[in-house]
Amino acid sequence: MGRTSDIAIEPPTAAGPGIVRAVEDRSYLGFIAAALASVLFGGLVFAVWIPLTMSGTVGGAGRLAWMVQAHGWVQVQGWAGLFVAGMAIRLIPRFAGRRPVPRRVTIPLLAVLAVPVVLRIALQTTARGGTADVVAMAIGVTTAAGAIGVAAVLAVTLSRGKKAKEPWRYFAWAGTVWWAGWALLALWNIPGNEAAPGLLEHRENDALLWAVMLGPVGNFIWAVQSRSVPIFYGRKTPQLVVAAVPGVLLNAGAALIAIGGADVETGQWSGGLGFVLAGTALVSLPPICGSVYGQAKRLRPRARSAARFVVTANIAAMAAGALMVWGGLEVMGGDDYASWGAFEQRDAARHLLGVGTITMLILGMARLVAPVFALERTEAGVPMLLERLPFWLLLGSLVLRAGVPLLGERLDYEAGRHTIALAGMLAWLAVAIFAFSVARAVRAEPRTKRALDEVVRNARRP
């Protein structure tokens, strides 16, 4: 029933009174489901609606600023944040040689993490006056509670786990510290006495988004990649001394960007320098901790199509890094932090990271490390289109979304807004297909396990 390129893998047949069957921790599926819901019903809906509003095609211009902030945070906090938190809580205990985090911890934590995302989707764009300020305060407090919860779980796991001097461990510790820092930043940046109720000042919001993308999210991207991707490609794990320098630059840059957003007087220099340092790190980290070329020869043929997500994500990270260095130098050279010249590069870099790196890696690495997809690969009849089409849709979305700000005034304004909306539609379709694949794999999992158990029983018979 399978293709000739598929490799038949016999299921494990070890059994005995001293062998305990592993109990799979399935709470990560709740994090994946919440992340998918946030992006499909919030983040990417805003990604389409906002440019159409800007072009006058649809209404809502009076709430545009609130929609822009909601879009950014639903994508970073909901899509990337929930997914990274769930997979970090699942993978870091395994990397560290610890038992899985129990459901009595993960499920309440997921609920707390989801609250601010729901508030942003449901209320941030519509609440007005004093209600908007109350919503903003609730978002800040629940964000802080969820972030400190993730930091606590990961800190306990890492402190009790193995102390091997490998890059993933230090990236994981840096990410853990950043999750705790995010809690403080969320409380510090609750809108108050602003010109518009419930709306954070643009400079502060922009810097905070960047700090979260690079710190709590970015560090775990490089932790997981440095631990897993070299194995896929048959390469050695990167040496700590090689990964340490760009790791330090990444975190120093993220910290300086956060400072630049908070301080108007020093923001030009600290923010600009932060973009230069973090951008330099992103240019160098992909070939060190990930992969930008080659074939994933250690993977089964069936899984190799997912590896193209990894390579593309790392190339996009390098391109984003180069644009961040360019934009940061412009800011340091005399332009204001929020000036349009520097903003063009930052906007393209943000979406190269968001669509090209984070989303590509989520879809690709999920297929490679999530158990539900590992079981699916034992089936013969999974449609390959479901595995490959999201890649091309995301690639198209990436080229369109990053291309519009780079073209600048050479592209007609209205045509540019429609192009951005089209990019959002392509990304939505890619993620929707991935969500269908997750649901399909989860539904087929019991049947696949029963089939494997039957093969094991038959193998034991004389």
C-alpha positions as a Markdown table, in Angstrom:
| # | Residue | x | y | z |
|---|---|---|---|---|
| 1 | Met | 0.0 | 0.0 | 0.0 |
| 2 | Gly | 2.9 | 2.4 | 0.6 |
| 3 | Arg | 5.3 | 3.9 | -2.0 |
| 4 | Thr | 8.4 | 2.1 | -3.1 |
| 5 | Ser | 10.5 | 4.8 | -1.3 |
| 6 | Asp | 8.9 | 4.1 | 2.1 |
| 7 | Ile | 11.0 | 2.1 | 4.6 |
| 8 | Ala | 9.1 | -0.5 | 6.5 |
| 9 | Ile | 9.9 | -0.2 | 10.2 |
| 10 | Glu | 9.0 | -3.0 | 12.5 |
| 11 | Pro | 7.4 | -1.8 | 15.8 |
| 12 | Pro | 9.2 | -2.5 | 19.1 |
| 13 | Thr | 8.6 | -6.0 | 20.4 |
| 14 | Ala | 10.4 | -5.8 | 23.8 |
| 15 | Ala | 8.2 | -7.0 | 26.6 |
| 16 | Gly | 8.5 | -8.5 | 30.0 |
| 17 | Pro | 7.6 | -8.1 | 33.7 |
| 18 | Gly | 10.4 | -5.6 | 34.2 |
| 19 | Ile | 9.5 | -3.4 | 31.3 |
| 20 | Val | 7.0 | -0.6 | 31.8 |
| 21 | Arg | 5.3 | 0.8 | 28.8 |
| 22 | Ala | 5.9 | 4.5 | 28.4 |
| 23 | Val | 2.8 | 6.7 | 29.0 |
| 24 | Glu | 2.8 | 9.5 | 26.4 |
| 25 | Asp | 2.3 | 13.0 | 27.7 |
| 26 | Arg | -0.5 | 14.4 | 25.5 |
| 27 | Ser | -1.0 | 17.8 | 27.0 |
| 28 | Tyr | 1.2 | 19.3 | 24.3 |
| 29 | Leu | -1.8 | 18.7 | 21.9 |
| 30 | Gly | -3.7 | 21.2 | 24.0 |
| 31 | Phe | -1.0 | 23.8 | 23.5 |
| 32 | Ile | -1.0 | 23.1 | 19.7 |
| 33 | Ala | -4.8 | 23.3 | 19.5 |
| 34 | Ala | -4.8 | 26.7 | 21.4 |
| 35 | Ala | -2.0 | 28.0 | 19.2 |
| 36 | Leu | -3.9 | 27.0 | 16.0 |
| 37 | Ala | -7.1 | 28.5 | 17.2 |
| 38 | Ser | -5.4 | 31.8 | 18.0 |
| 39 | Val | -3.8 | 32.1 | 14.6 |
| 40 | Leu | -6.7 | 30.9 | 12.5 |
| 41 | Phe | -9.5 | 32.8 | 14.3 |
| 42 | Gly | -7.4 | 35.9 | 15.4 |
| 43 | Gly | -3.9 | 36.6 | 14.2 |
| 44 | Leu | -4.2 | 35.8 | 10.5 |
| 45 | Val | -7.8 | 37.2 | 10.3 |
| 46 | Phe | -6.3 | 40.5 | 11.4 |
| 47 | Ala | -3.5 | 40.0 | 8.9 |
| 48 | Val | -6.0 | 40.1 | 6.1 |
| 49 | Trp | -8.5 | 42.6 | 7.5 |
| 50 | Ile | -5.9 | 45.3 | 8.5 |
| 51 | Pro | -4.5 | 45.9 | 5.0 |
| 52 | Leu | -7.9 | 45.9 | 3.5 |
| 53 | Thr | -9.0 | 48.4 | 6.1 |
| 54 | Met | -5.9 | 50.6 | 5.2 |
| 55 | Ser | -6.9 | 50.5 | 1.5 |
| 56 | Gly | -10.5 | 51.4 | 2.3 |
| 57 | Thr | -11.8 | 48.1 | 0.9 |
| 58 | Val | -13.5 | 47.2 | 4.2 |
| 59 | Gly | -14.5 | 49.2 | 7.3 |
| 60 | Gly | -12.9 | 49.6 | 10.7 |
| 61 | Ala | -10.5 | 52.4 | 10.1 |
| 62 | Gly | -11.4 | 54.0 | 13.5 |
| 63 | Arg | -10.0 | 51.0 | 15.3 |
| 64 | Leu | -7.0 | 50.4 | 13.1 |
| 65 | Ala | -4.4 | 51.0 | 15.8 |
| 66 | Trp | -6.0 | 48.6 | 18.2 |
| 67 | Met | -6.3 | 45.9 | 15.5 |
| 68 | Val | -2.6 | 46.4 | 14.6 |
| 69 | Gln | -1.5 | 45.8 | 18.2 |
| 70 | Ala | -3.9 | 42.9 | 18.6 |
| 71 | His | -2.6 | 41.3 | 15.4 |
| 72 | Gly | 1.0 | 41.5 | 16.5 |
| 73 | Trp | 0.4 | 40.1 | 20.0 |
| 74 | Val | -2.0 | 37.3 | 18.9 |
| 75 | Gln | 0.7 | 36.1 | 16.5 |
| 76 | Val | 3.6 | 36.4 | 18.9 |
| 77 | Gln | 1.9 | 35.5 | 22.2 |
| 78 | Gly | -0.8 | 33.2 | 20.8 |
| 79 | Trp | 0.6 | 31.4 | 17.8 |
| 80 | Ala | 4.3 | 31.4 | 18.6 |
| 81 | Gly | 4.1 | 31.8 | 22.4 |
| 82 | Leu | 1.6 | 29.0 | 23.1 |
| 83 | Phe | 3.3 | 26.6 | 20.7 |
| 84 | Val | 6.8 | 27.3 | 22.0 |
| 85 | Ala | 5.6 | 27.0 | 25.6 |
| 86 | Gly | 3.9 | 23.7 | 24.9 |
| 87 | Met | 6.7 | 22.1 | 23.0 |
| 88 | Ala | 9.4 | 23.4 | 25.4 |
| 89 | Ile | 7.5 | 21.9 | 28.4 |
| 90 | Arg | 7.3 | 18.7 | 26.5 |
| 91 | Leu | 10.9 | 18.5 | 25.0 |
| 92 | Ile | 13.1 | 20.1 | 27.7 |
| 93 | Pro | 12.4 | 17.4 | 30.3 |
| 94 | Arg | 13.4 | 14.8 | 27.7 |
| 95 | Phe | 16.6 | 16.7 | 26.8 |
| 96 | Ala | 17.4 | 17.1 | 30.5 |
| 97 | Gly | 16.7 | 13.5 | 31.4 |
| 98 | Arg | 13.7 | 14.3 | 33.6 |
| 99 | Arg | 10.1 | 12.9 | 33.8 |
| 100 | Pro | 7.4 | 14.7 | 31.8 |
| 101 | Val | 5.7 | 17.6 | 33.5 |
| 102 | Pro | 2.4 | 16.3 | 35.0 |
| 103 | Arg | -1.0 | 17.3 | 33.5 |
| 104 | Arg | -2.0 | 18.9 | 36.8 |
| 105 | Val | 0.6 | 21.6 | 36.1 |
| 106 | Thr | 0.4 | 21.8 | 32.3 |
| 107 | Ile | -3.4 | 22.1 | 31.8 |
| 108 | Pro | -3.9 | 25.0 | 34.3 |
| 109 | Leu | -0.8 | 26.7 | 32.9 |
| 110 | Leu | -2.3 | 26.4 | 29.4 |
| 111 | Ala | -5.5 | 28.0 | 30.6 |
| 112 | Val | -3.7 | 31.0 | 32.1 |
| 113 | Leu | -1.6 | 31.5 | 28.9 |
| 114 | Ala | -4.7 | 31.4 | 26.7 |
| 115 | Val | -6.6 | 34.1 | 28.7 |
| 116 | Pro | -4.7 | 37.2 | 27.4 |
| 117 | Val | -4.9 | 35.9 | 23.8 |
| 118 | Val | -8.6 | 35.5 | 24.0 |
| 119 | Leu | -8.9 | 39.0 | 25.5 |
| 120 | Arg | -6.9 | 40.5 | 22.7 |
| 121 | Ile | -9.0 | 38.7 | 20.0 |
| 122 | Ala | -12.4 | 39.3 | 21.6 |
| 123 | Leu | -12.1 | 42.7 | 23.4 |
| 124 | Gln | -9.0 | 44.7 | 22.6 |
| 125 | Thr | -10.3 | 45.9 | 19.2 |
| 126 | Thr | -13.7 | 46.8 | 20.5 |
| 127 | Ala | -13.5 | 48.0 | 24.1 |
| 128 | Arg | -13.5 | 51.7 | 24.6 |
| 129 | Gly | -12.8 | 54.2 | 27.3 |
| 130 | Gly | -12.5 | 52.8 | 30.8 |
| 131 | Thr | -13.4 | 49.3 | 29.7 |
| 132 | Ala | -10.4 | 49.4 | 27.3 |
| 133 | Asp | -8.1 | 50.2 | 30.2 |
| 134 | Val | -9.5 | 47.4 | 32.3 |
| 135 | Val | -9.0 | 44.9 | 29.4 |
| 136 | Ala | -5.4 | 46.1 | 29.0 |
| 137 | Met | -4.8 | 45.6 | 32.7 |
| 138 | Ala | -6.3 | 42.1 | 32.6 |
| 139 | Ile | -4.1 | 41.3 | 29.6 |
| 140 | Gly | -1.0 | 42.5 | 31.3 |
| 141 | Val | -1.7 | 40.6 | 34.6 |
| 142 | Thr | -2.6 | 37.3 | 33.0 |
| 143 | Thr | 0.3 | 37.5 | 30.6 |
| 144 | Ala | 2.6 | 38.0 | 33.5 |
| 145 | Ala | 1.0 | 35.1 | 35.4 |
| 146 | Gly | 1.4 | 32.7 | 32.5 |
| 147 | Ala | 4.9 | 33.8 | 31.6 |
| 148 | Ile | 6.2 | 33.3 | 35.2 |
| 149 | Gly | 4.5 | 29.9 | 35.3 |
| 150 | Val | 6.3 | 28.8 | 32.2 |
| 151 | Ala | 9.6 | 30.1 | 33.6 |
| 152 | Ala | 9.0 | 28.3 | 36.9 |
| 153 | Val | 8.3 | 24.9 | 35.3 |
| 154 | Leu | 11.3 | 25.2 | 33.0 |
| 155 | Ala | 13.7 | 26.4 | 35.7 |
| 156 | Val | 12.8 | 23.5 | 38.0 |
| 157 | Thr | 13.2 | 21.1 | 35.1 |
| 158 | Leu | 16.6 | 22.5 | 34.0 |
| 159 | Ser | 18.0 | 22.8 | 37.5 |
| 160 | Arg | 17.2 | 19.1 | 38.3 |
| 161 | Gly | 18.2 | 17.8 | 34.9 |
| 162 | Lys | 21.5 | 16.7 | 33.5 |
| 163 | Lys | 24.2 | 19.3 | 33.5 |
| 164 | Ala | 25.8 | 18.5 | 30.1 |
| 165 | Lys | 27.6 | 21.5 | 28.6 |
| 166 | Glu | 25.7 | 21.5 | 25.3 |
| 167 | Pro | 24.3 | 24.7 | 23.5 |
| 168 | Trp | 20.7 | 23.7 | 23.9 |
| 169 | Arg | 20.9 | 23.9 | 27.7 |
| 170 | Tyr | 22.2 | 27.4 | 27.7 |
| 171 | Phe | 19.7 | 28.6 | 25.1 |
| 172 | Ala | 17.0 | 26.9 | 27.2 |
| 173 | Trp | 18.2 | 28.7 | 30.4 |
| 174 | Ala | 18.3 | 32.0 | 28.5 |
| 175 | Gly | 14.8 | 31.5 | 27.2 |
| 176 | Thr | 13.6 | 30.6 | 30.8 |
| 177 | Val | 15.0 | 33.8 | 32.1 |
| 178 | Trp | 13.4 | 35.7 | 29.3 |
| 179 | Trp | 10.0 | 34.1 | 30.1 |
| 180 | Ala | 10.4 | 35.5 | 33.7 |
| 181 | Gly | 11.5 | 38.9 | 32.1 |
| 182 | Trp | 8.4 | 38.9 | 29.9 |
| 183 | Ala | 6.3 | 38.7 | 33.0 |
| 184 | Leu | 8.0 | 41.9 | 34.3 |
| 185 | Leu | 7.8 | 43.6 | 30.9 |
| 186 | Ala | 4.1 | 42.8 | 30.6 |
| 187 | Leu | 3.3 | 44.4 | 34.0 |
| 188 | Trp | 5.6 | 47.4 | 33.3 |
| 189 | Asn | 4.0 | 48.0 | 29.9 |
| 190 | Ile | 0.3 | 48.0 | 30.9 |
| 191 | Pro | -1.1 | 51.1 | 29.1 |
| 192 | Gly | -1.8 | 54.0 | 31.4 |
| 193 | Asn | -2.3 | 57.7 | 30.8 |
| 194 | Glu | -2.0 | 57.1 | 27.1 |
| 195 | Ala | -3.6 | 59.3 | 24.4 |
| 196 | Ala | -5.9 | 56.3 | 23.5 |
| 197 | Pro | -7.4 | 54.0 | 26.1 |
| 198 | Gly | -6.0 | 50.5 | 26.2 |
| 199 | Leu | -3.4 | 51.2 | 23.5 |
| 200 | Leu | 0.3 | 51.0 | 24.2 |
| 201 | Glu | 2.5 | 53.7 | 22.7 |
| 202 | His | 3.8 | 52.5 | 19.3 |
| 203 | Arg | 7.6 | 52.7 | 20.1 |
| 204 | Glu | 7.1 | 50.7 | 23.3 |
| 205 | Asn | 4.8 | 48.1 | 21.7 |
| 206 | Asp | 7.2 | 47.6 | 18.7 |
| 207 | Ala | 10.2 | 47.1 | 21.0 |
| 208 | Leu | 8.3 | 44.8 | 23.3 |
| 209 | Leu | 7.2 | 42.6 | 20.4 |
| 210 | Trp | 10.8 | 42.3 | 19.2 |
| 211 | Ala | 12.1 | 41.5 | 22.6 |
| 212 | Val | 9.6 | 38.6 | 23.0 |
| 213 | Met | 10.2 | 37.3 | 19.5 |
| 214 | Leu | 14.0 | 37.2 | 20.1 |
| 215 | Gly | 14.0 | 36.2 | 23.8 |
| 216 | Pro | 11.3 | 33.9 | 25.1 |
| 217 | Val | 10.5 | 32.5 | 21.6 |
| 218 | Gly | 13.9 | 32.8 | 19.9 |
| 219 | Asn | 16.1 | 31.2 | 22.5 |
| 220 | Phe | 13.9 | 28.0 | 22.5 |
| 221 | Ile | 14.0 | 27.9 | 18.7 |
| 222 | Trp | 17.8 | 27.7 | 18.8 |
| 223 | Ala | 17.7 | 25.4 | 21.8 |
| 224 | Val | 15.6 | 22.8 | 20.0 |
| 225 | Gln | 17.4 | 23.3 | 16.7 |
| 226 | Ser | 20.9 | 22.9 | 18.1 |
| 227 | Arg | 19.8 | 19.7 | 19.8 |
| 228 | Ser | 17.8 | 18.1 | 17.0 |
| 229 | Val | 18.6 | 19.5 | 13.6 |
| 230 | Pro | 22.3 | 18.4 | 13.3 |
| 231 | Ile | 21.1 | 14.9 | 14.0 |
| 232 | Phe | 18.6 | 15.0 | 11.1 |
| 233 | Tyr | 21.4 | 16.1 | 8.7 |
| 234 | Gly | 24.0 | 13.6 | 10.1 |
| 235 | Arg | 26.2 | 16.3 | 11.6 |
| 236 | Lys | 27.8 | 16.8 | 15.0 |
| 237 | Thr | 26.1 | 18.8 | 17.7 |
| 238 | Pro | 27.6 | 22.3 | 17.6 |
| 239 | Gln | 30.3 | 23.0 | 20.2 |
| 240 | Leu | 29.3 | 25.3 | 23.0 |
| 241 | Val | 32.2 | 27.7 | 22.4 |
| 242 | Val | 31.0 | 28.2 | 18.8 |
| 243 | Ala | 27.4 | 28.8 | 19.7 |
| 244 | Ala | 28.1 | 31.0 | 22.7 |
| 245 | Val | 29.1 | 34.2 | 20.9 |
| 246 | Pro | 26.0 | 34.5 | 18.7 |
| 247 | Gly | 23.9 | 33.4 | 21.7 |
| 248 | Val | 25.2 | 36.3 | 23.8 |
| 249 | Leu | 24.7 | 38.7 | 20.9 |
| 250 | Leu | 21.1 | 37.5 | 20.5 |
| 251 | Asn | 20.2 | 38.1 | 24.1 |
| 252 | Ala | 22.1 | 41.3 | 24.5 |
| 253 | Gly | 20.4 | 42.6 | 21.4 |
| 254 | Ala | 17.0 | 41.7 | 22.7 |
| 255 | Ala | 17.6 | 43.4 | 26.0 |
| 256 | Leu | 18.9 | 46.6 | 24.3 |
| 257 | Ile | 15.8 | 46.7 | 22.0 |
| 258 | Ala | 13.5 | 46.4 | 25.1 |
| 259 | Ile | 15.5 | 49.3 | 26.7 |
| 260 | Gly | 15.3 | 51.3 | 23.6 |
| 261 | Gly | 11.5 | 51.1 | 23.5 |
| 262 | Ala | 11.2 | 52.2 | 27.2 |
| 263 | Asp | 13.6 | 55.2 | 27.1 |
| 264 | Val | 13.0 | 57.9 | 24.6 |
| 265 | Glu | 16.3 | 59.7 | 25.2 |
| 266 | Thr | 18.6 | 56.6 | 24.7 |
| 267 | Gly | 16.2 | 54.6 | 22.6 |
| 268 | Gln | 17.8 | 55.7 | 19.3 |
| 269 | Trp | 21.2 | 54.3 | 20.2 |
| 270 | Ser | 20.3 | 51.4 | 22.4 |
| 271 | Gly | 17.5 | 50.2 | 20.1 |
| 272 | Gly | 19.6 | 50.6 | 17.0 |
| 273 | Leu | 22.6 | 48.8 | 18.6 |
| 274 | Gly | 20.2 | 46.0 | 19.8 |
| 275 | Phe | 19.0 | 45.4 | 16.2 |
| 276 | Val | 22.6 | 45.3 | 15.0 |
| 277 | Leu | 23.6 | 42.8 | 17.7 |
| 278 | Ala | 20.5 | 40.6 | 17.4 |
| 279 | Gly | 20.7 | 40.7 | 13.6 |
| 280 | Thr | 24.3 | 39.6 | 13.6 |
| 281 | Ala | 23.4 | 36.7 | 15.8 |
| 282 | Leu | 20.6 | 35.7 | 13.4 |
| 283 | Val | 22.9 | 35.7 | 10.5 |
| 284 | Ser | 25.4 | 33.4 | 12.2 |
| 285 | Leu | 23.1 | 31.1 | 14.3 |
| 286 | Pro | 21.3 | 29.1 | 11.4 |
| 287 | Pro | 24.5 | 27.5 | 10.0 |
| 288 | Ile | 25.8 | 26.8 | 13.5 |
| 289 | Cys | 22.6 | 25.5 | 15.2 |
| 290 | Gly | 20.4 | 24.6 | 12.3 |
| 291 | Ser | 20.9 | 23.9 | 8.7 |
| 292 | Val | 20.9 | 26.1 | 5.5 |
| 293 | Tyr | 21.8 | 23.4 | 3.0 |
| 294 | Gly | 22.1 | 19.6 | 2.5 |
| 295 | Gln | 19.8 | 16.6 | 2.8 |
| 296 | Ala | 18.3 | 15.3 | 6.0 |
| 297 | Lys | 19.8 | 11.9 | 5.4 |
| 298 | Arg | 19.2 | 10.6 | 8.9 |
| 299 | Leu | 15.4 | 11.0 | 8.5 |
| 300 | Arg | 13.2 | 8.4 | 6.9 |
| 301 | Pro | 12.3 | 9.2 | 3.3 |
| 302 | Arg | 8.7 | 9.8 | 4.4 |
| 303 | Ala | 9.8 | 12.6 | 6.8 |
| 304 | Arg | 12.3 | 14.4 | 4.6 |
| 305 | Ser | 9.7 | 16.6 | 3.0 |
| 306 | Ala | 9.3 | 18.3 | 6.4 |
| 307 | Ala | 13.1 | 19.1 | 6.4 |
| 308 | Arg | 12.6 | 21.7 | 3.7 |
| 309 | Phe | 10.6 | 23.8 | 6.3 |
| 310 | Val | 13.8 | 23.8 | 8.5 |
| 311 | Val | 16.2 | 24.9 | 5.8 |
| 312 | Thr | 13.9 | 27.6 | 4.5 |
| 313 | Ala | 13.2 | 28.8 | 8.1 |
| 314 | Asn | 17.0 | 29.2 | 8.7 |
| 315 | Ile | 17.6 | 31.0 | 5.4 |
| 316 | Ala | 14.7 | 33.4 | 6.3 |
| 317 | Ala | 16.3 | 34.0 | 9.7 |
| 318 | Met | 19.6 | 35.0 | 8.1 |
| 319 | Ala | 17.8 | 37.3 | 5.7 |
| 320 | Ala | 15.9 | 38.8 | 8.7 |
| 321 | Gly | 19.2 | 39.3 | 10.5 |
| 322 | Ala | 20.7 | 41.1 | 7.6 |
| 323 | Leu | 17.8 | 43.5 | 7.4 |
| 324 | Met | 17.9 | 44.1 | 11.2 |
| 325 | Val | 21.5 | 45.1 | 10.9 |
| 326 | Trp | 20.7 | 47.4 | 8.1 |
| 327 | Gly | 17.8 | 49.0 | 9.9 |
| 328 | Gly | 19.7 | 49.2 | 13.2 |
| 329 | Leu | 22.6 | 51.1 | 11.5 |
| 330 | Glu | 20.1 | 53.5 | 10.0 |
| 331 | Val | 18.7 | 54.3 | 13.4 |
| 332 | Met | 22.1 | 54.7 | 15.0 |
| 333 | Gly | 23.1 | 56.9 | 12.1 |
| 334 | Gly | 20.6 | 59.6 | 13.0 |
| 335 | Asp | 17.1 | 58.5 | 12.1 |
| 336 | Asp | 14.5 | 58.3 | 14.9 |
| 337 | Tyr | 13.7 | 54.8 | 16.2 |
| 338 | Ala | 10.3 | 54.9 | 14.6 |
| 339 | Ser | 11.3 | 56.6 | 11.3 |
| 340 | Trp | 9.9 | 55.1 | 8.1 |
| 341 | Gly | 13.3 | 54.4 | 6.5 |
| 342 | Ala | 14.3 | 52.1 | 9.4 |
| 343 | Phe | 10.8 | 50.8 | 9.7 |
| 344 | Glu | 10.7 | 49.3 | 6.2 |
| 345 | Gln | 13.6 | 47.0 | 7.0 |
| 346 | Arg | 12.2 | 46.1 | 10.4 |
| 347 | Asp | 8.8 | 45.3 | 9.0 |
| 348 | Ala | 10.3 | 43.0 | 6.4 |
| 349 | Ala | 12.6 | 41.4 | 9.0 |
| 350 | Arg | 9.7 | 40.9 | 11.5 |
| 351 | His | 7.7 | 39.0 | 8.9 |
| 352 | Leu | 10.7 | 37.1 | 7.7 |
| 353 | Leu | 11.0 | 35.9 | 11.3 |
| 354 | Gly | 7.3 | 35.5 | 11.9 |
| 355 | Val | 6.3 | 33.7 | 8.7 |
| 356 | Gly | 9.6 | 32.5 | 7.4 |
| 357 | Thr | 11.3 | 31.3 | 10.6 |
| 358 | Ile | 8.7 | 30.8 | 13.4 |
| 359 | Thr | 5.8 | 29.5 | 11.3 |
| 360 | Met | 8.0 | 27.4 | 9.0 |
| 361 | Leu | 9.7 | 25.8 | 12.0 |
| 362 | Ile | 6.4 | 25.2 | 13.8 |
| 363 | Leu | 4.9 | 23.3 | 10.8 |
| 364 | Gly | 8.2 | 21.5 | 10.0 |
| 365 | Met | 9.5 | 20.6 | 13.4 |
| 366 | Ala | 6.0 | 19.5 | 14.6 |
| 367 | Arg | 6.0 | 16.9 | 11.9 |
| 368 | Leu | 9.4 | 15.8 | 12.9 |
| 369 | Val | 9.2 | 15.7 | 16.7 |
| 370 | Ala | 5.5 | 15.5 | 17.7 |
| 371 | Pro | 4.6 | 11.9 | 18.5 |
| 372 | Val | 1.2 | 12.1 | 16.8 |
| 373 | Phe | 3.0 | 12.6 | 13.5 |
| 374 | Ala | 5.6 | 9.9 | 14.2 |
| 375 | Leu | 2.7 | 7.4 | 14.5 |
| 376 | Glu | 1.1 | 8.8 | 11.4 |
| 377 | Arg | 4.2 | 8.0 | 9.4 |
| 378 | Thr | 3.7 | 4.3 | 10.0 |
| 379 | Glu | 0.5 | 4.5 | 7.9 |
| 380 | Ala | 0.8 | 4.1 | 4.2 |
| 381 | Gly | -2.2 | 6.1 | 3.0 |
| 382 | Val | -1.5 | 9.6 | 4.3 |
| 383 | Pro | -2.0 | 12.1 | 1.4 |
| 384 | Met | 1.4 | 13.7 | 0.6 |
| 385 | Leu | -0.4 | 16.9 | -0.6 |
| 386 | Leu | -1.3 | 17.6 | 3.1 |
| 387 | Glu | 2.4 | 17.5 | 3.9 |
| 388 | Arg | 3.8 | 19.5 | 1.0 |
| 389 | Leu | 1.2 | 22.1 | 0.1 |
| 390 | Pro | 1.6 | 24.2 | 3.3 |
| 391 | Phe | 5.3 | 24.8 | 2.5 |
| 392 | Trp | 4.6 | 26.3 | -0.9 |
| 393 | Leu | 1.7 | 28.4 | 0.4 |
| 394 | Leu | 3.9 | 29.7 | 3.3 |
| 395 | Leu | 6.8 | 30.4 | 0.9 |
| 396 | Gly | 4.4 | 32.5 | -1.3 |
| 397 | Ser | 3.1 | 34.3 | 1.7 |
| 398 | Leu | 6.6 | 35.1 | 2.9 |
| 399 | Val | 7.8 | 36.5 | -0.5 |
| 400 | Leu | 4.7 | 38.7 | -0.8 |
| 401 | Arg | 4.7 | 40.0 | 2.8 |
| 402 | Ala | 8.4 | 40.7 | 3.1 |
| 403 | Gly | 8.5 | 42.1 | -0.5 |
| 404 | Val | 5.9 | 44.9 | 0.0 |
| 405 | Pro | 7.9 | 47.0 | 2.6 |
| 406 | Leu | 11.2 | 46.4 | 0.7 |
| 407 | Leu | 9.6 | 47.8 | -2.5 |
| 408 | Gly | 8.4 | 50.8 | -0.5 |
| 409 | Glu | 7.2 | 53.7 | -2.6 |
| 410 | Arg | 8.0 | 51.9 | -5.9 |
| 411 | Leu | 4.8 | 49.9 | -5.3 |
| 412 | Asp | 1.4 | 51.6 | -5.5 |
| 413 | Tyr | -0.1 | 52.0 | -1.9 |
| 414 | Glu | -3.4 | 50.3 | -2.6 |
| 415 | Ala | -1.8 | 47.5 | -4.6 |
| 416 | Gly | 0.6 | 47.0 | -1.7 |
| 417 | Arg | -2.2 | 46.6 | 0.9 |
| 418 | His | -4.0 | 44.1 | -1.3 |
| 419 | Thr | -0.7 | 42.2 | -1.8 |
| 420 | Ile | -0.3 | 42.0 | 2.0 |
| 421 | Ala | -3.9 | 40.8 | 2.4 |
| 422 | Leu | -3.2 | 38.1 | -0.2 |
| 423 | Ala | -0.1 | 37.0 | 1.8 |
| 424 | Gly | -2.3 | 36.7 | 4.9 |
| 425 | Met | -4.8 | 34.5 | 3.0 |
| 426 | Leu | -2.0 | 32.2 | 1.8 |
| 427 | Ala | -0.6 | 31.9 | 5.3 |
| 428 | Trp | -4.1 | 31.2 | 6.7 |
| 429 | Leu | -4.7 | 28.4 | 4.2 |
| 430 | Ala | -1.2 | 26.9 | 4.9 |
| 431 | Val | -1.9 | 26.8 | 8.7 |
| 432 | Ala | -5.5 | 25.6 | 8.1 |
| 433 | Ile | -4.2 | 22.6 | 6.1 |
| 434 | Phe | -1.7 | 21.9 | 8.9 |
| 435 | Ala | -4.5 | 22.1 | 11.5 |
| 436 | Phe | -6.4 | 19.5 | 9.4 |
| 437 | Ser | -3.3 | 17.3 | 9.4 |
| 438 | Val | -3.1 | 17.5 | 13.2 |
| 439 | Ala | -6.7 | 16.6 | 13.6 |
| 440 | Arg | -6.4 | 13.8 | 11.1 |
| 441 | Ala | -3.3 | 12.4 | 12.9 |
| 442 | Val | -5.0 | 12.6 | 16.3 |
| 443 | Arg | -8.1 | 10.9 | 15.0 |
| 444 | Ala | -6.0 | 8.1 | 13.4 |
| 445 | Glu | -3.8 | 7.6 | 16.4 |
| 446 | Pro | -5.9 | 5.0 | 18.3 |
| 447 | Arg | -6.3 | 2.9 | 15.1 |
| 448 | Thr | -2.6 | 3.1 | 14.4 |
| 449 | Lys | -1.7 | 2.0 | 17.9 |
| 450 | Arg | -4.0 | -0.9 | 17.7 |
| 451 | Ala | -2.5 | -2.0 | 14.4 |
| 452 | Leu | 1.0 | -1.8 | 15.9 |
| 453 | Asp | 0.0 | -3.8 | 19.0 |
| 454 | Glu | -1.5 | -6.4 | 16.7 |
| 455 | Val | 1.8 | -6.7 | 14.8 |
| 456 | Val | 3.6 | -7.1 | 18.2 |
| 457 | Arg | 1.3 | -9.8 | 19.3 |
| 458 | Asn | 1.7 | -11.7 | 16.0 |
| 459 | Ala | 5.5 | -11.4 | 16.3 |
| 460 | Arg | 5.4 | -13.1 | 19.7 |
| 461 | Arg | 3.5 | -16.1 | 18.5 |
| 462 | Pro | 5.6 | -19.2 | 17.7 |
